[in-house]
Amino acid sequence: MYKLFISLLLVSTLIGCSKNNGNENKPITGKETANTTSDNNKAPEFTLPSTDGKDIKLSDYKGKVVIVDFWATWCGPCRRGIPDLIEIQKQYANDVVIIGVSLDTETKGEVIPFAQKIGINYPIVYGTLEVTQQYGGVEGIPTSFIIDRNGDIVDKHIGLVPMSDYTDVINKLLKKS
């Protein structure tokens, strides 16, 4: 299973960290399932170890808008998108939480120094093959899911996107509540 996970990461690197399948960066509608294995667009629950040694559960953030961002230190587009996520976490600190899911395996030791150097201000957890499969198989990175206050996936992005793509959805979700 570990070799399969490494192979998936290698493939995503070879295709430029993200795969263009025509469905990326589009909001989830009632007809789509965001490729998750759960019903009604519910975000799959996970418990993952964080960089500070604690276990983080998605359900710990129930009632907040959550961005689950799958990334790695070696992924150029991921590195370019992180400053936007840092800014979003600053701007919406009371209502939004970003969870960075590191898919670093061989470079796992670089995650904490990288996060400290760039000033990541949100929790980072170490991803697993199981979690990537629960989220429909992460085809490339960065891949992010926006989850509303009820735990439903409402948007999915594959690849680097402008910060406004996130903030537009966040603002709509915060106005609804």
N, C-alpha and C positions, 0 to 999 in steps of 0.2 A: 504494500500500500504506500509506503514511503517513496519507493521508486516511481510509482504512478504520480504522486504529488510533485516530485522533482521534475518528472517529464512534462507535466502540465505547465509548470512554471517556466521551463525551458522553451516550450512551444510558444508561450505568450511573449517571451523575450524576443524570439525570432520573428514574430509578427509585429514588432514595434510596441509591445506592451498592451496593445488592444486590437481587437478583431472587429472589422466593419461588417456587420451582418444586416444592416439596414434597419434594425430595430432600436439601436442605441439612442439615447438622449430624447426619447419620446415619453410623454406622460403615460402612466398606466390608465387604461380605460376599463370599463366594466367587463369588456370582452377578453382582456389580457390577464395573465396571471403572474407576470413578471418572472416567469420561469421558476417559481418557487414550488416546493412540494407540498405546501399547505393550502388550505381552502380559503376562499374569499380574500385573497391577497394578504392574509395575516403573515407578518414577518416571523420566520422561524426563530424560536427561542434558542439561545446559546449561553453557555457559561465557558469563558475562556480566561486563561491566566494573563494578567496584565504585566507591563514592564516594571511595575512597582511591587510585584509579588502577590497581589490580591486577585481573587477571581471576580470577573465582571460578568454580570448577567444582563442581557438586553432588557429583561423585565425590571431591572433596577431603575430604569428611566421611563417607566410607564407614566403617562401624563405629559410627557415632553415630546417635541418633534425630535427625531433622531436621524442622523445621517450615519449610515454604516459604510465606511470607505475601505475597500480592499486595496492594498498597496504593497510596495516593497521599496527598500532603500536603493536598489539597483535600477529601478524603473525611472527613466528620465521624465516622462509625462507625470508620474506620481509626484516626483520631487517638485516639478513646476506648479502643481495644483495645491500643494500643502499650504503655502502662504495664504491662499484664499480661504481654506478651511480654518486656519488660525484666526483670520479676520472675522469670519462668520461666528466662530465660537466667542470672540470678544463682543461682537455687536449684539448677539442674541443669548448671552450667557444665562439669563433666567428662564428661557423658554426652549432652547435648543441644546442638544448635546451631540457632539461628533464622537464616534468611536472608530478609531483607526485600527483596522485588522491587518496586521503585518503578515505577509506571506513569505517573509524571509525564512529560509531554512539554513542553507550553508552560510548565509550572511547574518544570521540571527544576532550575533555578537555586535553587529554594527547598529542595531536598532536604537538602543538607548543613547549612545553617543550622538547619533544623527538627530534624534529627537531633541536632545539637549542643545545641540549646536544651532538648530534651526528655530528652536523655541516653541515646539508643539505644546499647546495648552489644553489638550483634550486627552482622554484616556486612549492608550494604545494596548491592544491585546495581540497575542500570538495566535494566528489562525490555524485551522486544521483542515484536512481534506474533507472531513465530515461536514464542517460548516460551509465550505465552498459548495459542496453538493447540495446541502439544504437550501442554499440560495440559488439553486438552478444551475450550478456549475459556473464558476466565474471564468468566462471565456478569455478575458484579458484584463489587464490592470492599467490604470485605476478603473475600478468598477464601484459605483456607489449606489446605495438605495436610500431614498428618503421615506421615512416611516412617520405616519401621523400620530397624534396623541392617543389614538385608539389601538395602535399597534399594527395598522395596515400599511403595506407598501403602496405608496402613491406615485412614485417616480423612480426611474432607474437610469443611470448614465454609465455607458461604457466608453472609456477614454477621457481625455482632458476636456473639460467644459468651462465656459466662462462663469465667474462667480455669480453673475446675474441669473443663470439658470437655476442655481440653488436658492438664491434669495427671493426670486419671484414665487417659487413654490412655497417657501417658508412663510412669506408674507400672506399668501392666500390661506394657508393652513392656520396661521395665528388669528386671522380675521374671522374665521369660521367659529373659533371657540369663544 
